[in-house]
Amino acid sequence: MTQSIYFTDNFFSEGITEIFNGDQKKVGSLNLKSAFSSSVDILDAEDNVVVKGSFPFLSRSWIVKDQSEQEIGKLKQRMSFFSKKFVYRSQHHGEFEIKSEAFSKEYDILDQDENLVAAFKKVSGFFQSPAFELSNHSSKLSMEELTAVVMGVNMIIKSNNSAGAGGA
């Protein structure tokens, strides 16, 4: 059964951002750390930290950790022309490819057999500011781990955009 959640994209301001299901019921939250540290904690409905995501010092990889600070996965961007591609290596579930067309705001997360595991896209209208819709089609990855991966893709793209703007 497909599950979908929604959360806002305000990663450059710190604080708590709620995660909602399709019925607009709070199912968790994101604790957005300062813009300078580029990290996020994914909390459950009782505000317990479930998963964390961050860039290690001087790294371009996004690391996903569990609540005990154990690494559970690593997200990296793959070089690609005419599309956006990432690879997420989960310690427990193998490798996943994340891909999107060049100017699209929709992404597919595929397992090693090219099966659709999850999809996410930027949407508007659900919140006043742009938001993400994340749909999980599988039980391979938890919603919290997938949320950390989505935020990692978002941060890598924002980092690339700011590096490109600064170099121009």
N, C-alpha and C positions, 0 to 999 in steps of 0.2 A: 504494500500500500504506500502510495506517495504521501509524504508529509511536506508541508511548506511552512516556512517562517519568514518574517520580515524584520529588518532592522535598518536604522538610518545610517547614512554615510556622513558622519561629521568627525572624521578621524583627526582633524587638525585642532580640535578643541578637546580638552580633557574632560573626564567625568563619566557619569553613567548614562548609557543609552539602552532603552528597553528593547527586548526581542518579543515579537507578537506572533501568534498563529493566525490563520486566515479569518478567525472569528474575532480578531483584535483583542484576544486574551493574552496577558503577559505570561510568557513561558520561560523567561530568563532575561539576562541583560549582558551588555558589554561594558567593561570598565576600561575606558579609553585612557591610557596613560598620557603623559605630556607628549606633545608633537615632537619633542627633541629625542625622546627615547624610542618612539615608534613601536609601542607594544600594546597588547590588549589582553585582558582576562575575560574569559567566557564564563558567566555564572548561570547556575540553574535558577529555578523559580524561587528557591529559598535563599538566594544570594550566596551560595557556596561556589567557590572557584572549581570549575571542572577541567578547563583547558586554558592554556596560555599560548600566545604567539608573540614572537619578537624577532628583530634582527640582532644577532650577536654583534659585538663591537667590530667595526670594519669588515662586515660581511654583507654580501648581496643575497644570501640565502635567508629565508624566513623559517625559523625553527618553531615547531609546535611541541609543547610539553604538557604533561598531565599535571594534576594538582600537587603531585609530589616532586615536581621539577624534573621528572624523567622525560627525556626526548622521546616523542612518539612518532615524529615525522619531520621531513624537511622539504620545503618548497623552493624550486629554482625556476628561473625563466630559461626557456630554450630560444636560441636565435632562430628567427623565422621571418621570411619576407611575406607580405600580404596577409599575415594572420598573427594572432597572439597565441603563443604556446608556452605552457608551463608543465613541469613534472613535479608531482608530489610523491615522495617515497615514504610510505607508512611503515613503521617498524613491524606492525602486526598484520597488515593487509596487502603488502606489495606495492607496486608502482601504479600511479594513476596519471593520465594525461589530461591536461586542462587546455581547451582550445576554443578560440573565437575568431571570427572573421575580423579583418583589420579595423573596420570602423563600427563594428557591432558592440552592443552592450550586453550581449547574451553569450554565456559560456557553457560548455558541456564538460563534465568530468567523466572520463571513460576508464574502465579497468583495462588490464592487459589483453583481454579478449575483445576490446572495442565495445563492450557493453556499457550503456549509459547508467552510471551510478547515481549521478546528481546533476543538477543544472542550476545556474544562478544568473540573474540579470539585474541591471539597474532599472528601477521602476519609479514612476512619479505618480502622485495622486493618493497613495496609501498614507503617506505622511506629507507634511508641508514641504520638507526638503527631500532631495533624492534619497531613495532607499534601495536596499537589495531585497530581492525575493529569492530564497534558496529552497529548492525542491529536492528532497532526498528520495531516490527511487529504489534504494537498496538498504540492507542492514549491515553492509560492510563497514561503513564509517558512521560514527554518531553525528547527530546534528551539531553538537558542540565542536567536534573536530573539524567538520566541514565549514562551520562558521569561521574558525580560526584560519582555515585555508583561504576562504573568500577574502577575509581581511588582509591576508598576506598578498594575494593577487592584487588587491586594491592598493596596498602600500608599495609594492614593487612598481606598479604602473605610475603612481604618484611620484615615486622617487625618480623614475626614468623621465617623467615630464618635467620635474623641477631641474634635473641635471641638464636636460636638453635646453630648457629656458635659460639656465645660468651660463651655458656654454655658447649661446648665440650672441 
